[in-house]
Amino acid sequence: MDTFECITTKLDVREFSNQNVPGDIKSKILEAARMTGTGLNTQHWRFIIVEDRDNMKRLAQDSTSGGWAAGANFAVIVLTSPEHKFHMIDAGRVAQDMQLAAWNFGVASGLFTGIRENEIRRDFNIPDSLKATIVVCFGYPARELLGKKNRQPLEALVHREKFSR
């Protein structure tokens, strides 16, 4: 899929089918994460792939906003190092790259940041030096996606040279 088409048609999904995502596609999604840039090329993030059904349920319970995650085929917990001021930007960059790589193969995704810190640390053995910043859940969509986004027109968002009202 063309990159621009991928960006303009990818929708966040919270309902997934029971179809399993093949291992080679999961590997490509993780490879996209690995290839994502980081501030100062620190490559400080780490990733926990969650595939086991019981662990997916646990992951959903460890969230304040991602109860739907239990229905995904798999998830990636993005861990970042808060010692870097740009760690949250890097988490967003890597989440977006994984989501676009997945969508290229017809795999949908959704993410959540509402995380119960103590519970996710305990359940997934996350070291104190890292923060569970974003969780991205993947799977084939439960229904056909039309790729129609409700967005403001470009003229309402872009200002030339200076911000104008």
For each residue, the residues with C-beta under 8 A, 3 or more apart:
1: 5 6 103 104
2: 5 6
3: 6 7 100
4: 7 8
5: 1 2 8 9
6: 1 2 3 9 10 100 103 104
7: 3 4 10 100
8: 4 5 147 149
9: 5 6 103 145 147
10: 6 7 99 100 103 147
11: 108 145 147 149
12: 109 110 111
13: 16 108 109 110 139 141 142 145
14: 68 110
15: 68 71 141 142 143
16: 13 71 72 73 108 137 139 140 141 142
17: 139 140 141 142
18:
19: 73 139 140
20: 73
21: 25 26 73 74 107 138 139 140
22: 25 26
23: 26 27
24: 27 28
25: 21 22 28 29 102 105 107
26: 21 22 23 29 30 49 74 138
27: 23 24 30 31
28: 24 25 31 32 101 105
29: 25 26 32 33 76 98 101 102 107 138
30: 26 27 33 34 47 49 76 98
31: 27 28 34 35 101
32: 28 29 35 36 97 98 100 101
33: 29 30 36 45 47 76 78 94 97 98
34: 30 31
35: 31 32 97
36: 32 33 90 93 94 97
37: 41 93
38: 41 42 43 44 45 86 90 93
39: 42 84 85 86 89 90
40: 84
41: 37 38
42: 38 39 81 84 90
43: 38
44: 38 80 81 83 84 87 90
45: 33 38 78 79 80 81 87 90 91 94
46: 79 130
47: 30 33 76 77 78 79
48: 76 77 79 124 126
49: 26 30 74 75 76
50: 55 56 59 74 75 76 77 124
51: 55 56 73 74
52: 55 56
53: 56 57
54: 57 58
55: 50 51 52 58 59 123 124
56: 50 51 52 53 59 60 69 70 72 74 75
57: 53 54 60 61 70
58: 54 55 61 62 123
59: 50 55 56 62 63 66 69 70 75 77 120 123 124 135
60: 56 57 63 66 67 68 69 70
61: 57 58 67 119
62: 58 59 115 116 119 120 123 124
63: 59 60 66 67 69 112 114 115 116 135
64: 114 115 116
65: 112 113 114
66: 59 60 63 69 112 114 135 137
67: 60 61 63 70
68: 14 15 60 71 72 110 137
69: 56 59 60 63 66 72 75 110 112 135 137
70: 56 57 59 60 67
71: 15 16 68 139
72: 16 56 68 69 75 110 137 138 139
73: 16 19 20 21 51 138 139 140
74: 21 26 49 50 51 56 137 138 139
75: 49 50 56 59 69 72 135 136 137 138
76: 29 30 33 47 48 49 50 98 135 136 138
77: 47 48 50 59 120 124 126 132 135
78: 33 45 47 91 94 95 132 133 134 135 136
79: 45 46 47 48 126 130 131 132 133
80: 44 45 84 87 88 90 91 130 131 133
81: 42 44 45 84 87 129 130 131
82: 87 131
83: 44 87 129
84: 39 40 42 44 80 81 87 90
85: 39
86: 38 39 89 90
87: 44 45 80 81 82 83 84 90 91 131 133
88: 80 91 92 133
89: 39 86 92 93
90: 36 38 39 42 44 45 80 84 86 87 93 94
91: 45 78 80 87 88 94 95 133 134
92: 88 89 95 96 134
93: 36 37 38 89 90 96 97
94: 33 36 45 78 90 91 97 98
95: 78 91 92 98 99 111 134 136
96: 92 93 99 100
97: 32 33 35 36 93 94 100 101
98: 29 30 32 33 76 94 95 101 102 109 136 138
99: 10 95 96 102 103 109 111 136
100: 3 6 7 10 32 96 97 103 104
101: 28 29 31 32 97 98 104 105
102: 25 29 98 99 105 107 108 109 138
103: 1 6 9 10 99 100 106 107 108 109
104: 1 6 100 101
105: 25 28 101 102
106: 103 140
107: 21 25 29 102 103 138 139 140
108: 11 13 16 102 103 138 139 140 141 145
109: 12 13 98 99 102 103 136 137 138 139
110: 12 13 14 68 69 72 136 137
111: 12 95 99 134 135 136 137
112: 63 65 66 69 115 134 135 137
113: 65 133 134 135
114: 63 64 65 66
115: 62 63 64 112 120 132 135
116: 62 63 64 119 120
117: 120 121 131 132
118: 121 122
119: 61 62 116 122 123
120: 59 62 77 115 116 117 123 124 126 132
121: 117 118 124 125 126 128 132
122: 118 119 125
123: 55 58 59 62 119 120
124: 48 50 55 59 62 77 120 121 132
125: 121 122
126: 48 77 79 120 121 130 132
127: 130
128: 121
129: 81 83
130: 46 79 80 81 126 127
131: 79 80 81 82 87 117
132: 77 78 79 115 117 120 121 124 126 135
133: 78 79 80 87 88 91 113
134: 78 91 92 95 111 112 113
135: 59 63 66 69 75 76 77 78 111 112 113 115 132
136: 75 76 78 95 98 99 109 110 111
137: 16 66 68 69 72 74 75 109 110 111 112
138: 21 26 29 72 73 74 75 76 98 102 107 108 109
139: 13 16 17 19 21 71 72 73 74 107 108 109
140: 16 17 19 21 73 106 107 108
141: 13 15 16 17 108 144 145
142: 13 15 16 17
143: 15
144: 141
145: 9 11 13 108 141
146:
147: 8 9 10 11
148:
149: 8 11
150:
151:
152: 156 157
153: 156 157
154: 157 158
155: 158
156: 152 153
157: 152 153 154
158: 154 155
159: 162 163 164
160:
161:
162: 159
163: 159
164: 159
165:
